[in-house]
Amino acid sequence: MTDKPTFDRHMLEALICPQSHGALEYDADRQELISKSAGLAYPIRDGIPVMLVDEARRLDP
């Protein structure tokens, strides 16, 4: 059985939130990239971040 692909944390240096253009934080437990400035969480699927606002989850206030 193969392991599920994991997110390469070095990608955080190059990625920004497409809505706020702010920094992102990696949430390993939920497999998401968090944009606190936009209040969004972008999913990571099969090790690849989905950087689409329409696919992002709204964070609780």
Backbone atoms as SQL, in Angstrom:
CREATE TABLE atoms (id INTEGER PRIMARY KEY, chain TEXT, resi INTEGER, resn TEXT, atom TEXT, x REAL, y REAL, z REAL);
INSERT INTO atoms VALUES
  (1, 'A', 1, 'MET', 'N', 0.846, -1.188, 0.000),
  (2, 'A', 1, 'MET', 'CA', 0.000, 0.000, 0.000),
  (3, 'A', 1, 'MET', 'C', 0.885, 1.243, 0.000),
  (4, 'A', 2, 'THR', 'N', 0.580, 2.212, -0.862),
  (5, 'A', 2, 'THR', 'CA', 1.394, 3.418, -0.953),
  (6, 'A', 2, 'THR', 'C', 0.887, 4.472, 0.017),
  (7, 'A', 3, 'ASP', 'N', 1.814, 5.300, 0.458),
  (8, 'A', 3, 'ASP', 'CA', 1.443, 6.392, 1.357),
  (9, 'A', 3, 'ASP', 'C', 0.761, 7.499, 0.561),
  (10, 'A', 4, 'LYS', 'N', -0.114, 8.207, 1.237),
  (11, 'A', 4, 'LYS', 'CA', -0.790, 9.354, 0.632),
  (12, 'A', 4, 'LYS', 'C', 0.245, 10.460, 0.415),
  (13, 'A', 5, 'PRO', 'N', 0.225, 11.136, -0.751),
  (14, 'A', 5, 'PRO', 'CA', 1.179, 12.223, -0.976),
  (15, 'A', 5, 'PRO', 'C', 1.054, 13.293, 0.105),
  (16, 'A', 6, 'THR', 'N', 2.169, 13.846, 0.500),
  (17, 'A', 6, 'THR', 'CA', 2.159, 14.883, 1.522),
  (18, 'A', 6, 'THR', 'C', 2.531, 16.220, 0.898),
  (19, 'A', 7, 'PHE', 'N', 2.141, 17.267, 1.557),
  (20, 'A', 7, 'PHE', 'CA', 2.413, 18.630, 1.109),
  (21, 'A', 7, 'PHE', 'C', 3.861, 18.987, 1.414),
  (22, 'A', 8, 'ASP', 'N', 4.554, 19.548, 0.439),
  (23, 'A', 8, 'ASP', 'CA', 5.934, 20.006, 0.609),
  (24, 'A', 8, 'ASP', 'C', 5.909, 21.401, 1.237),
  (25, 'A', 9, 'ARG', 'N', 6.341, 21.492, 2.476),
  (26, 'A', 9, 'ARG', 'CA', 6.279, 22.767, 3.212),
  (27, 'A', 9, 'ARG', 'C', 7.092, 23.880, 2.548),
  (28, 'A', 10, 'HIS', 'N', 8.067, 23.525, 1.718),
  (29, 'A', 10, 'HIS', 'CA', 8.846, 24.549, 1.021),
  (30, 'A', 10, 'HIS', 'C', 7.986, 25.351, 0.039),
  (31, 'A', 11, 'MET', 'N', 6.858, 24.785, -0.352),
  (32, 'A', 11, 'MET', 'CA', 5.950, 25.503, -1.251),
  (33, 'A', 11, 'MET', 'C', 5.372, 26.743, -0.587),
  (34, 'A', 12, 'LEU', 'N', 5.322, 26.759, 0.749),
  (35, 'A', 12, 'LEU', 'CA', 4.775, 27.922, 1.462),
  (36, 'A', 12, 'LEU', 'C', 5.562, 29.191, 1.160),
  (37, 'A', 13, 'GLU', 'N', 6.837, 29.038, 0.839),
  (38, 'A', 13, 'GLU', 'CA', 7.664, 30.205, 0.530),
  (39, 'A', 13, 'GLU', 'C', 7.218, 30.880, -0.763),
  (40, 'A', 14, 'ALA', 'N', 6.607, 30.116, -1.672),
  (41, 'A', 14, 'ALA', 'CA', 6.222, 30.651, -2.972),
  (42, 'A', 14, 'ALA', 'C', 4.732, 30.956, -3.074),
  (43, 'A', 15, 'LEU', 'N', 3.919, 30.380, -2.217),
  (44, 'A', 15, 'LEU', 'CA', 2.474, 30.536, -2.320),
  (45, 'A', 15, 'LEU', 'C', 1.959, 31.699, -1.477),
  (46, 'A', 16, 'ILE', 'N', 0.968, 32.396, -2.015),
  (47, 'A', 16, 'ILE', 'CA', 0.258, 33.436, -1.274),
  (48, 'A', 16, 'ILE', 'C', -1.235, 33.226, -1.489),
  (49, 'A', 17, 'CYS', 'N', -2.023, 33.822, -0.639),
  (50, 'A', 17, 'CYS', 'CA', -3.471, 33.740, -0.775),
  (51, 'A', 17, 'CYS', 'C', -3.895, 34.491, -2.039),
  (52, 'A', 18, 'PRO', 'N', -4.662, 33.845, -2.924),
  (53, 'A', 18, 'PRO', 'CA', -5.087, 34.523, -4.143),
  (54, 'A', 18, 'PRO', 'C', -6.081, 35.668, -3.907),
  (55, 'A', 19, 'GLN', 'N', -6.726, 35.682, -2.747),
  (56, 'A', 19, 'GLN', 'CA', -7.684, 36.761, -2.465),
  (57, 'A', 19, 'GLN', 'C', -7.019, 37.942, -1.771),
  (58, 'A', 20, 'SER', 'N', -6.285, 37.677, -0.690),
  (59, 'A', 20, 'SER', 'CA', -5.705, 38.775, 0.094),
  (60, 'A', 20, 'SER', 'C', -4.249, 39.072, -0.265),
  (61, 'A', 21, 'HIS', 'N', -3.624, 38.162, -0.971),
  (62, 'A', 21, 'HIS', 'CA', -2.198, 38.239, -1.302),
  (63, 'A', 21, 'HIS', 'C', -1.334, 38.192, -0.052),
  (64, 'A', 22, 'GLY', 'N', -1.896, 37.639, 1.020),
  (65, 'A', 22, 'GLY', 'CA', -1.175, 37.511, 2.282),
  (66, 'A', 22, 'GLY', 'C', -0.535, 36.138, 2.444),
  (67, 'A', 23, 'ALA', 'N', 0.166, 35.990, 3.535),
  (68, 'A', 23, 'ALA', 'CA', 0.871, 34.745, 3.844),
  (69, 'A', 23, 'ALA', 'C', -0.121, 33.629, 4.189),
  (70, 'A', 24, 'LEU', 'N', 0.346, 32.403, 4.026),
  (71, 'A', 24, 'LEU', 'CA', -0.441, 31.215, 4.337),
  (72, 'A', 24, 'LEU', 'C', 0.242, 30.412, 5.428),
  (73, 'A', 25, 'GLU', 'N', -0.559, 29.716, 6.213),
  (74, 'A', 25, 'GLU', 'CA', -0.052, 28.799, 7.236),
  (75, 'A', 25, 'GLU', 'C', -0.528, 27.399, 6.898),
  (76, 'A', 26, 'TYR', 'N', 0.309, 26.415, 7.172),
  (77, 'A', 26, 'TYR', 'CA', -0.011, 25.021, 6.871),
  (78, 'A', 26, 'TYR', 'C', -0.638, 24.349, 8.076),
  (79, 'A', 27, 'ASP', 'N', -1.819, 23.781, 7.897),
  (80, 'A', 27, 'ASP', 'CA', -2.493, 23.001, 8.933),
  (81, 'A', 27, 'ASP', 'C', -2.391, 21.535, 8.516),
  (82, 'A', 28, 'ALA', 'N', -1.430, 20.822, 9.103),
  (83, 'A', 28, 'ALA', 'CA', -1.161, 19.430, 8.727),
  (84, 'A', 28, 'ALA', 'C', -2.316, 18.508, 9.096),
  (85, 'A', 29, 'ASP', 'N', -2.979, 18.765, 10.218),
  (86, 'A', 29, 'ASP', 'CA', -4.080, 17.902, 10.659),
  (87, 'A', 29, 'ASP', 'C', -5.253, 17.939, 9.683),
  (88, 'A', 30, 'ARG', 'N', -5.581, 19.114, 9.202),
  (89, 'A', 30, 'ARG', 'CA', -6.734, 19.260, 8.297),
  (90, 'A', 30, 'ARG', 'C', -6.344, 19.244, 6.825),
  (91, 'A', 31, 'GLN', 'N', -5.013, 19.233, 6.564),
  (92, 'A', 31, 'GLN', 'CA', -4.509, 19.289, 5.193),
  (93, 'A', 31, 'GLN', 'C', -5.097, 20.490, 4.454),
  (94, 'A', 32, 'GLU', 'N', -4.788, 21.667, 5.025),
  (95, 'A', 32, 'GLU', 'CA', -5.256, 22.931, 4.460),
  (96, 'A', 32, 'GLU', 'C', -4.167, 23.979, 4.584),
  (97, 'A', 33, 'LEU', 'N', -4.255, 24.980, 3.724),
  (98, 'A', 33, 'LEU', 'CA', -3.437, 26.181, 3.844),
  (99, 'A', 33, 'LEU', 'C', -4.367, 27.284, 4.330),
  (100, 'A', 34, 'ILE', 'N', -4.003, 27.915, 5.415),
  (101, 'A', 34, 'ILE', 'CA', -4.850, 28.891, 6.086),
  (102, 'A', 34, 'ILE', 'C', -4.404, 30.310, 5.742),
  (103, 'A', 35, 'SER', 'N', -5.366, 31.112, 5.318),
  (104, 'A', 35, 'SER', 'CA', -5.138, 32.537, 5.115),
  (105, 'A', 35, 'SER', 'C', -5.948, 33.266, 6.180),
  (106, 'A', 36, 'LYS', 'N', -5.262, 33.693, 7.232),
  (107, 'A', 36, 'LYS', 'CA', -5.963, 34.407, 8.302),
  (108, 'A', 36, 'LYS', 'C', -6.466, 35.760, 7.814),
  (109, 'A', 37, 'SER', 'N', -5.720, 36.410, 6.919),
  (110, 'A', 37, 'SER', 'CA', -6.126, 37.734, 6.436),
  (111, 'A', 37, 'SER', 'C', -7.405, 37.677, 5.603),
  (112, 'A', 38, 'ALA', 'N', -7.617, 36.569, 4.877),
  (113, 'A', 38, 'ALA', 'CA', -8.833, 36.420, 4.073),
  (114, 'A', 38, 'ALA', 'C', -9.903, 35.614, 4.789),
  (115, 'A', 39, 'GLY', 'N', -9.524, 34.933, 5.878),
  (116, 'A', 39, 'GLY', 'CA', -10.480, 34.095, 6.587),
  (117, 'A', 39, 'GLY', 'C', -10.858, 32.849, 5.809),
  (118, 'A', 40, 'LEU', 'N', -9.892, 32.309, 5.048),
  (119, 'A', 40, 'LEU', 'CA', -10.149, 31.152, 4.205),
  (120, 'A', 40, 'LEU', 'C', -9.144, 30.032, 4.467),
  (121, 'A', 41, 'ALA', 'N', -9.579, 28.808, 4.203),
  (122, 'A', 41, 'ALA', 'CA', -8.718, 27.639, 4.293),
  (123, 'A', 41, 'ALA', 'C', -8.773, 26.922, 2.953),
  (124, 'A', 42, 'TYR', 'N', -7.636, 26.829, 2.290),
  (125, 'A', 42, 'TYR', 'CA', -7.550, 26.187, 0.986),
  (126, 'A', 42, 'TYR', 'C', -7.189, 24.714, 1.180),
  (127, 'A', 43, 'PRO', 'N', -7.937, 23.818, 0.545),
  (128, 'A', 43, 'PRO', 'CA', -7.674, 22.392, 0.739),
  (129, 'A', 43, 'PRO', 'C', -6.404, 21.940, 0.028),
  (130, 'A', 44, 'ILE', 'N', -5.803, 20.887, 0.573),
  (131, 'A', 44, 'ILE', 'CA', -4.681, 20.224, -0.081),
  (132, 'A', 44, 'ILE', 'C', -5.173, 18.833, -0.438),
  (133, 'A', 45, 'ARG', 'N', -5.178, 18.535, -1.727),
  (134, 'A', 45, 'ARG', 'CA', -5.671, 17.236, -2.200),
  (135, 'A', 45, 'ARG', 'C', -4.541, 16.484, -2.885),
  (136, 'A', 46, 'ASP', 'N', -4.275, 15.285, -2.417),
  (137, 'A', 46, 'ASP', 'CA', -3.199, 14.457, -2.971),
  (138, 'A', 46, 'ASP', 'C', -1.878, 15.208, -2.992),
  (139, 'A', 47, 'GLY', 'N', -1.628, 16.003, -1.944),
  (140, 'A', 47, 'GLY', 'CA', -0.371, 16.731, -1.813),
  (141, 'A', 47, 'GLY', 'C', -0.311, 18.025, -2.597),
  (142, 'A', 48, 'ILE', 'N', -1.394, 18.385, -3.295),
  (143, 'A', 48, 'ILE', 'CA', -1.412, 19.581, -4.134),
  (144, 'A', 48, 'ILE', 'C', -2.409, 20.594, -3.568),
  (145, 'A', 49, 'PRO', 'N', -1.941, 21.810, -3.261),
  (146, 'A', 49, 'PRO', 'CA', -2.863, 22.827, -2.755),
  (147, 'A', 49, 'PRO', 'C', -3.806, 23.312, -3.859),
  (148, 'A', 50, 'VAL', 'N', -5.079, 23.415, -3.515),
  (149, 'A', 50, 'VAL', 'CA', -6.092, 23.913, -4.447),
  (150, 'A', 50, 'VAL', 'C', -6.313, 25.384, -4.095),
  (151, 'A', 51, 'MET', 'N', -5.677, 26.264, -4.864),
  (152, 'A', 51, 'MET', 'CA', -5.662, 27.684, -4.542),
  (153, 'A', 51, 'MET', 'C', -6.767, 28.444, -5.276),
  (154, 'A', 52, 'LEU', 'N', -7.991, 27.943, -5.152),
  (155, 'A', 52, 'LEU', 'CA', -9.154, 28.575, -5.756),
  (156, 'A', 52, 'LEU', 'C', -10.084, 29.055, -4.652),
  (157, 'A', 53, 'VAL', 'N', -10.461, 30.312, -4.714),
  (158, 'A', 53, 'VAL', 'CA', -11.330, 30.887, -3.692),
  (159, 'A', 53, 'VAL', 'C', -12.644, 30.102, -3.610),
  (160, 'A', 54, 'ASP', 'N', -13.160, 29.664, -4.752),
  (161, 'A', 54, 'ASP', 'CA', -14.413, 28.909, -4.774),
  (162, 'A', 54, 'ASP', 'C', -14.310, 27.560, -4.070),
  (163, 'A', 55, 'GLU', 'N', -13.111, 27.020, -3.951),
  (164, 'A', 55, 'GLU', 'CA', -12.891, 25.731, -3.297),
  (165, 'A', 55, 'GLU', 'C', -12.518, 25.886, -1.817),
  (166, 'A', 56, 'ALA', 'N', -12.253, 27.112, -1.405),
  (167, 'A', 56, 'ALA', 'CA', -11.808, 27.366, -0.030),
  (168, 'A', 56, 'ALA', 'C', -12.963, 27.289, 0.953),
  (169, 'A', 57, 'ARG', 'N', -12.606, 26.927, 2.192),
  (170, 'A', 57, 'ARG', 'CA', -13.561, 26.866, 3.292),
  (171, 'A', 57, 'ARG', 'C', -13.447, 28.156, 4.089),
  (172, 'A', 58, 'ARG', 'N', -14.598, 28.734, 4.440),
  (173, 'A', 58, 'ARG', 'CA', -14.595, 29.934, 5.288),
  (174, 'A', 58, 'ARG', 'C', -14.219, 29.543, 6.716),
  (175, 'A', 59, 'LEU', 'N', -13.342, 30.317, 7.319),
  (176, 'A', 59, 'LEU', 'CA', -12.951, 30.075, 8.707),
  (177, 'A', 59, 'LEU', 'C', -13.998, 30.662, 9.640),
  (178, 'A', 60, 'ASP', 'N', -14.172, 30.039, 10.773),
  (179, 'A', 60, 'ASP', 'CA', -15.096, 30.561, 11.783),
  (180, 'A', 60, 'ASP', 'C', -14.539, 31.863, 12.326),
  (181, 'A', 61, 'PRO', 'N', -15.410, 32.856, 12.540),
  (182, 'A', 61, 'PRO', 'CA', -14.925, 34.152, 13.063),
  (183, 'A', 61, 'PRO', 'C', -14.401, 34.063, 14.470);
